[in-house]
Amino acid sequence: MRLRDWNKNLKIRLGAEALVNITFWMFFPFLAIYFTDSFGKNMAGFLLIFSQVFSVIANLMGGYCADRFGRKRMMVISAVGQGVFFVFFAFANSPWYESPIIGFICFTIVSIFGSFYWPASQAMVADVVEEKDRNDVFAIFYTSINIAVVIGPILGGIFYANYRFELLLISGLLCIALGLVLSKWINETAPRQERSSMAGSSNWLHFLKNQISEYAIIVRDKTFLLFIVAGVLVAQTFMQLDLLIPVYTKEAIGTQTLLSFNNWSYDVKGEQAFGLLISENGLLVALFTIVISRWMSSFKERNVFITSSLVYGISIFVMGQTNWIWGLIMAMALFTLAELMTAGIQNGFISKLAPEHMRGQYFAAASLRYTIGRMIAPLSIPMTDILGFTWTFGTLAILSFVSAFIFHIMYKRFETQKVARAVS
C-alpha cells in the first residue's frame, strides 16, 4: 500500500508523531540516570516499577475508553495531557526551581496519558486499513518510532545535560500541538454503536464493573490468551537488550580490538561495546523494518511467529557463549532479524482476532506481553549470580523455544476457529 493511498488520518499522524517521538527520545533514555542520581538506585528502581503498575492499569482503561468514547477523543485527550505535564516536568527542572519528586510525579502522569494514547492509535489503523495492507502500515509506524529511537538519543547526548529544561518544555509544547492537530484535522474512525448508558454516566463503579466484565470476555478468548502467554515468554529475550546484555558486555568483553589496519587499531571496552550493539540494533531496525515485513508477508503468519521465537532463542544463546566482539555483533544481527520478522504482522494478527467494537481493548490487552514481560525480565540479573551467564542465557533461550511451541498450539486453535466460522 503506497503512502499516497493512505487514509488522511494516518498521513497526519505519521508526520506529527514522528516529530514528537524524536523529541521524546532526546531525554527519555537519560531519565533512569536522573532518577538514580536523585533518589538512589534502590528507590529509583522501586519508583519506576510503581509507575509501571499505573501504566498497565491505564493501558487497559485506554483500550476500553477507545472503544466506548472514540479513538480521536482519547488520542486528543492523551496528547494534550502528556503535553501539560511535560511542561510541569520542565518547570520542576528549570533554572529557577528543581524538584525530583514533582518531576517523578509528572513523569508518572505522562506515562499514564501515553498508555491511554496507544490502544486508540493502534485501533485507528485497524479501522481504516484493509486487512491485506495492515502489516505494511503497522511496519511503517514501527519504523518511524525506531528512527526516533536512533536519532533522539544521539541529539539528547548533545543537549540533555545542559538543556534539560528546554527539551522537556519543547516536548510538552509539541504534544499539545499534536493534540490540537488531531482535534482539527483527523476524523473519528470507531465503528458506530449504541453507547452504553455508563458512557456518559457519573457512576464510575458501574463503569469499572462494565470494563472488568468486557476484559473477562477477552481472557476467555483462549487463542488470544495463548498469544499473550507466548509473547510474555519471548519477551524475556528482547527485554534483555537494556538489562542483561549491557551487564554481560561490561563484565565479559574487557578491551578488544574492533578494527585494525597496518599500525592503526580501534579498541572498545565493555560499555562501548554495548553502545555499539544498541546502535547496531537501532540502525538495522530503522533500515530494514519495511523490507523484512514485506518479505515476511509472503510466508504463513504461523511460520513467521514460530521462526521468530526460534531465532530469538538461538541468538540469545549464542550471545551467552561468546565474549568476542564480532561474535556479539553477528548475534545482535540475528537478534534484530527475529525482532523485525514480527514487527508488522503482530498488530495485524491482533486486529484479526478482535471484534470491531472491541479493537481498542484487544490492543490494550495485547500490550500485557510487554508490561508483564518487563516486570519479569530483571530477574535475569540476579540469576547470573546463581547460574552464571552461560546458563542464564541458556534459560532465556529455552523460554523462547517454549514460546515457539505455544505459538504452534495457538495457530492450530486459530485455524480450527476459522474453519468453524466458515462452516457456520
C-alpha positions as CSV (number, residue, x, y, z in Angstrom):
1,M,0.0,0.0,0.0
2,R,1.6,3.3,-1.1
3,L,1.8,6.2,1.2
4,R,-0.2,8.4,-1.1
5,D,-3.1,5.9,-0.8
6,W,-3.2,6.2,3.0
7,N,-6.2,7.5,4.8
8,K,-5.8,11.2,5.7
9,N,-5.7,10.4,9.4
10,L,-2.7,8.2,9.1
11,K,-0.7,10.6,6.9
12,I,-1.2,13.4,9.5
13,R,-0.4,11.1,12.4
14,L,2.8,9.7,10.8
15,G,4.4,13.1,10.4
16,A,3.2,14.6,13.7
17,E,4.0,11.6,15.9
18,A,7.5,11.2,14.3
19,L,8.4,14.7,15.4
20,V,7.1,14.2,18.9
21,N,8.8,10.8,19.2
22,I,12.2,12.2,18.3
23,T,11.9,14.9,20.9
24,F,10.7,12.4,23.5
25,W,13.7,10.1,22.9
26,M,16.1,13.0,23.2
27,F,15.7,12.8,27.0
28,F,13.8,9.6,27.9
29,P,16.9,7.3,27.9
30,F,18.5,9.6,30.4
31,L,15.6,9.6,32.9
32,A,16.8,6.4,34.7
33,I,20.1,8.2,35.3
34,Y,18.3,11.3,36.5
35,F,16.1,9.4,39.0
36,T,19.0,7.3,40.2
37,D,21.1,10.4,40.9
38,S,18.1,12.0,42.6
39,F,16.8,9.1,44.7
40,G,19.5,6.4,44.7
41,K,19.4,3.1,42.8
42,N,17.0,1.1,45.1
43,M,14.4,3.8,45.5
44,A,14.6,4.8,41.8
45,G,14.0,1.1,40.8
46,F,11.0,0.9,43.1
47,L,9.5,4.1,41.9
48,L,9.9,3.1,38.2
49,I,8.2,-0.2,38.9
50,F,5.5,1.6,40.8
51,S,4.9,3.9,37.8
52,Q,4.7,0.9,35.5
53,V,1.8,-0.5,37.5
54,F,-0.2,2.6,36.9
55,S,0.7,2.5,33.2
56,V,-0.6,-1.1,33.0
57,I,-3.9,-0.1,34.5
58,A,-4.1,3.0,32.3
59,N,-3.4,0.9,29.2
60,L,-6.3,-1.4,29.9
61,M,-8.6,1.5,30.6
62,G,-7.4,3.3,27.5
63,G,-8.5,0.4,25.3
64,Y,-11.9,0.4,27.0
65,C,-12.3,4.1,26.5
66,A,-11.1,4.0,22.9
67,D,-14.0,1.6,22.1
68,R,-16.6,3.4,24.2
69,F,-15.7,7.1,23.6
70,G,-13.9,7.0,20.3
71,R,-10.3,6.8,19.0
72,K,-10.0,10.5,18.2
73,R,-11.2,11.8,21.5
74,M,-8.9,9.6,23.5
75,M,-5.9,10.5,21.4
76,V,-6.6,14.2,21.7
77,I,-7.0,14.0,25.5
78,S,-3.9,11.9,25.8
79,A,-1.7,14.1,23.7
80,V,-2.8,17.3,25.4
81,G,-2.5,15.6,28.9
82,Q,1.1,14.5,28.1
83,G,1.9,18.0,26.9
84,V,0.6,19.7,30.0
85,F,2.5,17.5,32.4
86,F,5.7,17.6,30.3
87,V,5.5,21.4,30.8
88,F,5.2,20.9,34.6
89,F,8.0,18.4,34.4
90,A,10.1,21.1,32.7
91,F,9.5,23.7,35.3
92,A,10.4,21.1,38.0
93,N,13.8,21.0,36.3
94,S,14.2,24.7,35.5
95,P,16.9,27.2,36.3
96,W,14.5,28.7,38.9
97,Y,13.2,25.6,40.6
98,E,14.2,22.0,40.9
99,S,12.2,19.1,42.5
100,P,12.9,15.5,41.5
101,I,9.7,14.4,43.4
102,I,7.5,16.7,41.3
103,G,9.5,15.5,38.3
104,F,8.7,11.9,39.1
105,I,5.0,12.6,39.6
106,C,4.8,14.4,36.3
107,F,6.7,11.5,34.6
108,T,4.2,9.0,36.0
109,I,1.2,11.1,34.8
110,V,2.8,11.5,31.4
111,S,3.2,7.7,31.2
112,I,-0.4,7.2,32.2
113,F,-1.6,9.5,29.4
114,G,0.8,7.8,27.0
115,S,-0.9,4.5,27.9
116,F,-4.3,5.9,27.0
117,Y,-2.9,7.0,23.6
118,W,-1.5,3.7,22.3
119,P,-4.6,1.4,22.2
120,A,-6.6,4.2,20.4
121,S,-3.9,4.8,17.9
122,Q,-3.4,1.2,17.0
123,A,-7.2,0.6,16.8
124,M,-7.5,3.5,14.4
125,V,-5.1,1.8,11.9
126,A,-7.2,-1.3,12.1
127,D,-10.3,0.7,11.5
128,V,-9.2,2.5,8.3
129,V,-6.8,0.0,6.6
130,E,-7.9,-3.2,4.9
131,E,-6.6,-6.4,6.4
132,K,-4.3,-7.2,3.4
133,D,-2.4,-3.8,3.9
134,R,-2.3,-3.6,7.7
135,N,1.0,-5.3,8.2
136,D,2.7,-2.8,5.9
137,V,1.1,0.2,7.6
138,F,2.0,-1.1,11.1
139,A,5.5,-1.7,9.9
140,I,5.9,1.9,8.7
141,F,4.7,3.3,12.0
142,Y,7.1,0.9,13.8
143,T,9.9,2.1,11.6
144,S,9.0,5.7,12.4
145,I,9.3,5.0,16.1
146,N,12.7,3.3,15.7
147,I,14.1,6.1,13.6
148,A,13.2,8.3,16.6
149,V,14.9,5.8,18.9
150,V,18.1,6.2,16.8
151,I,18.1,9.9,16.2
152,G,16.7,11.1,19.6
153,P,19.4,9.7,22.0
154,I,22.1,11.0,19.7
155,L,20.7,14.5,19.9
156,G,19.9,14.0,23.6
157,G,23.6,13.1,24.3
158,I,24.5,16.5,22.9
159,F,21.8,18.7,24.5
160,Y,20.3,16.8,27.6
161,A,23.0,17.6,30.2
162,N,22.9,21.4,29.6
163,Y,19.4,21.9,28.2
164,R,17.1,19.5,30.1
165,F,14.5,22.2,30.8
166,E,14.4,23.3,27.2
167,L,14.0,19.7,25.9
168,L,11.2,18.9,28.3
169,L,9.4,22.2,27.5
170,I,9.7,21.6,23.8
171,S,8.3,18.1,24.2
172,G,5.3,19.5,26.2
173,L,4.5,22.1,23.6
174,L,4.8,19.6,20.7
175,C,2.5,17.2,22.5
176,I,-0.1,19.9,23.0
177,A,0.3,20.9,19.3
178,L,-0.2,17.3,18.3
179,G,-3.4,17.2,20.3
180,L,-4.6,20.4,18.6
181,V,-3.7,19.0,15.1
182,L,-5.5,15.7,15.8
183,S,-8.6,17.6,17.1
184,K,-8.8,19.8,14.0
185,W,-7.6,17.6,11.1
186,I,-8.4,13.9,11.8
187,N,-11.8,12.1,11.8
188,E,-13.3,9.6,14.2
189,T,-12.9,6.0,12.9
190,A,-14.5,3.9,15.7
191,P,-17.5,1.8,14.4
192,R,-20.8,3.4,15.2
193,Q,-22.5,1.6,18.0
194,E,-25.1,2.1,20.7
195,R,-23.4,4.0,23.5
196,S,-24.0,2.2,26.8
197,S,-25.6,4.2,29.5
198,M,-22.4,4.3,31.5
199,A,-20.5,6.2,28.8
200,G,-22.0,9.5,30.0
201,S,-22.8,8.4,33.5
202,S,-21.0,9.6,36.6
203,N,-21.4,6.2,38.2
204,W,-17.8,5.1,38.0
205,L,-18.4,1.9,39.9
206,H,-20.7,0.8,37.1
207,F,-18.0,2.0,34.6
208,L,-15.3,-0.1,36.3
209,K,-17.6,-3.2,36.6
210,N,-18.6,-3.0,33.0
211,Q,-14.9,-2.6,32.0
212,I,-13.8,-5.7,34.0
213,S,-16.6,-7.8,32.5
214,E,-15.6,-6.9,29.0
215,Y,-11.9,-7.7,29.6
216,A,-13.1,-11.0,31.1
217,I,-14.5,-11.8,27.6
218,I,-11.0,-11.3,26.2
219,V,-9.5,-13.6,28.8
220,R,-12.0,-16.3,27.8
221,D,-10.6,-16.0,24.2
222,K,-8.2,-18.9,24.5
223,T,-6.4,-18.1,21.2
224,F,-5.7,-14.6,22.4
225,L,-4.7,-15.8,25.8
226,L,-2.1,-18.2,24.2
227,F,-0.9,-15.2,22.2
228,I,-0.2,-13.2,25.3
229,V,1.5,-16.1,27.2
230,A,3.8,-16.8,24.2
231,G,4.5,-13.1,23.9
232,V,5.5,-12.8,27.6
233,L,7.9,-15.8,27.3
234,V,9.6,-14.5,24.1
235,A,9.7,-11.0,25.7
236,Q,12.2,-12.4,28.2
237,T,14.8,-12.4,25.4
238,F,14.3,-9.0,23.7
239,M,13.7,-7.3,27.1
240,Q,17.3,-8.1,28.0
241,L,18.6,-5.6,25.4
242,D,18.8,-3.0,28.2
243,L,19.1,-5.4,31.2
244,L,21.3,-8.5,30.9
245,I,23.2,-7.7,27.7
246,P,24.8,-4.5,29.0
247,V,25.9,-6.2,32.2
248,Y,27.3,-9.1,30.2
249,T,29.2,-7.0,27.8
250,K,30.7,-4.9,30.6
251,E,31.9,-7.9,32.5
252,A,32.8,-10.3,29.7
253,I,34.4,-8.3,27.0
254,G,37.2,-6.3,28.6
255,T,39.1,-4.4,26.0
256,Q,39.1,-5.8,22.4
257,T,40.3,-4.6,19.0
258,L,37.3,-3.9,16.8
259,L,39.2,-2.8,13.7
260,S,42.9,-2.7,12.8
261,F,44.8,-1.6,9.7
262,N,48.6,-1.7,9.5
263,N,49.7,0.1,12.7
264,W,46.2,1.6,13.3
265,S,43.6,0.0,15.5
266,Y,40.3,0.8,17.2
267,D,39.7,-0.7,20.6
268,V,36.4,-1.0,22.5
269,K,35.7,-1.6,26.2
270,G,32.6,-3.3,27.6
271,E,30.5,-0.1,27.9
272,Q,31.5,1.0,24.4
273,A,30.7,-2.5,23.1
274,F,27.1,-2.3,24.4
275,G,26.7,1.2,22.8
276,L,27.9,-0.4,19.6
277,L,25.4,-3.2,19.9
278,I,22.4,-1.0,20.7
279,S,23.3,1.3,17.8
280,E,23.5,-1.7,15.5
281,N,20.1,-2.8,16.6
282,G,18.5,0.6,16.1
283,L,20.1,1.2,12.8
284,L,19.1,-2.2,11.4
285,V,15.5,-1.7,12.6
286,A,15.3,1.7,11.0
287,L,16.7,0.5,7.7
288,F,15.1,-2.9,7.2
289,T,11.7,-3.0,9.1
290,I,9.6,-2.3,5.9
291,V,11.7,-4.6,3.7
292,I,11.7,-7.6,6.1
293,S,8.0,-7.0,7.0
294,R,7.0,-7.2,3.3
295,W,9.3,-10.3,2.9
296,M,7.6,-12.0,5.8
297,S,4.2,-11.3,4.3
298,S,5.0,-13.9,1.6
299,F,5.1,-16.6,4.3
300,K,2.4,-18.0,6.5
301,E,1.9,-16.0,9.7
302,R,2.1,-19.1,11.8
303,N,5.6,-20.0,10.4
304,V,6.8,-16.4,10.9
305,F,5.8,-16.3,14.6
306,I,7.3,-19.7,15.3
307,T,10.5,-19.0,13.4
308,S,11.0,-15.6,15.1
309,S,10.8,-17.2,18.5
310,L,13.4,-19.8,17.4
311,V,15.7,-17.2,16.0
312,Y,15.4,-15.2,19.2
313,G,16.3,-18.3,21.2
314,I,19.3,-19.1,19.0
315,S,20.6,-15.5,19.1
316,I,20.4,-15.1,22.9
317,F,22.0,-18.5,23.4
318,V,24.9,-17.5,21.0
319,M,25.4,-14.3,23.0
320,G,26.0,-16.2,26.1
321,Q,28.6,-18.5,24.5
322,T,31.0,-15.8,23.3
323,N,32.9,-12.8,24.6
324,W,34.3,-12.0,21.1
325,I,33.0,-8.6,20.0
326,W,32.4,-9.6,16.4
327,G,30.6,-12.7,17.6
328,L,28.2,-10.5,19.6
329,I,27.8,-8.2,16.6
330,M,26.7,-11.2,14.5
331,A,24.4,-12.5,17.2
332,M,22.8,-9.0,17.5
333,A,22.1,-9.0,13.8
334,L,20.3,-12.3,14.2
335,F,18.5,-10.9,17.3
336,T,17.3,-7.9,15.3
337,L,16.1,-10.2,12.5
338,A,13.9,-12.0,15.0
339,E,12.5,-8.6,16.1
340,L,11.8,-7.5,12.6
341,M,10.1,-10.7,11.5
342,T,7.0,-10.0,13.5
343,A,7.2,-6.1,13.6
344,G,4.4,-5.8,11.0
345,I,2.3,-8.9,11.5
346,Q,1.7,-9.0,15.2
347,N,-0.6,-6.0,15.3
348,G,-2.3,-7.3,12.1
349,F,-2.9,-10.6,13.9
350,I,-4.5,-8.8,16.9
351,S,-6.8,-6.9,14.6
352,K,-8.0,-10.3,13.1
353,L,-8.8,-11.6,16.5
354,A,-10.6,-8.5,17.8
355,P,-14.2,-7.8,17.1
356,E,-14.7,-4.4,15.6
357,H,-16.3,-2.9,18.7
358,M,-13.5,-4.2,21.0
359,R,-10.4,-3.4,19.0
360,G,-9.1,-0.9,21.5
361,Q,-9.4,-3.3,24.3
362,Y,-7.7,-6.1,22.4
363,F,-4.8,-3.9,21.6
364,A,-4.5,-2.8,25.2
365,A,-4.7,-6.3,26.5
366,A,-2.1,-7.4,23.9
367,S,0.4,-4.9,25.4
368,L,0.4,-7.1,28.5
369,R,3.0,-9.1,26.6
370,Y,5.4,-6.2,27.2
371,T,4.3,-4.9,30.5
372,I,4.3,-8.3,32.3
373,G,7.5,-9.2,30.4
374,R,9.1,-6.0,31.5
375,M,8.3,-6.8,35.2
376,I,9.7,-10.3,35.0
377,A,12.8,-9.7,32.8
378,P,15.0,-8.0,35.5
379,L,15.1,-11.4,37.3
380,S,17.8,-12.4,34.8
381,I,20.4,-10.2,36.5
382,P,20.3,-12.0,40.0
383,M,20.0,-15.3,38.1
384,T,23.6,-14.7,36.9
385,D,24.9,-14.9,40.5
386,I,23.2,-18.3,40.9
387,L,23.5,-19.9,37.5
388,G,26.3,-17.8,35.8
389,F,25.9,-16.1,32.4
390,T,26.0,-19.2,30.3
391,W,23.1,-21.0,32.0
392,T,21.1,-17.7,32.3
393,F,21.3,-17.1,28.6
394,G,20.5,-20.7,28.0
395,T,17.4,-20.5,30.2
396,L,16.2,-17.5,28.2
397,A,16.8,-19.4,25.0
398,I,14.6,-22.3,26.4
399,L,11.8,-19.9,27.3
400,S,11.9,-18.6,23.7
401,F,11.7,-22.1,22.3
402,V,8.7,-22.8,24.6
403,S,7.0,-19.7,23.2
404,A,7.5,-21.1,19.6
405,F,5.7,-24.3,20.7
406,I,2.8,-22.2,22.3
407,F,2.5,-20.2,19.0
408,H,2.2,-23.5,17.2
409,I,-0.7,-24.6,19.5
410,M,-2.3,-21.1,19.2
411,Y,-2.4,-21.3,15.4
412,K,-3.8,-24.7,15.4
413,R,-6.6,-23.4,17.5
414,F,-7.0,-20.2,15.4
415,E,-7.2,-22.2,12.2
416,T,-9.8,-24.5,13.7
417,Q,-11.9,-21.5,14.7
418,K,-11.7,-20.1,11.2
419,V,-12.9,-23.3,9.7
420,A,-15.8,-23.5,12.2
421,R,-16.8,-19.9,11.4
422,A,-16.7,-20.6,7.6
423,V,-19.0,-23.7,8.1
424,S,-21.4,-21.8,10.2
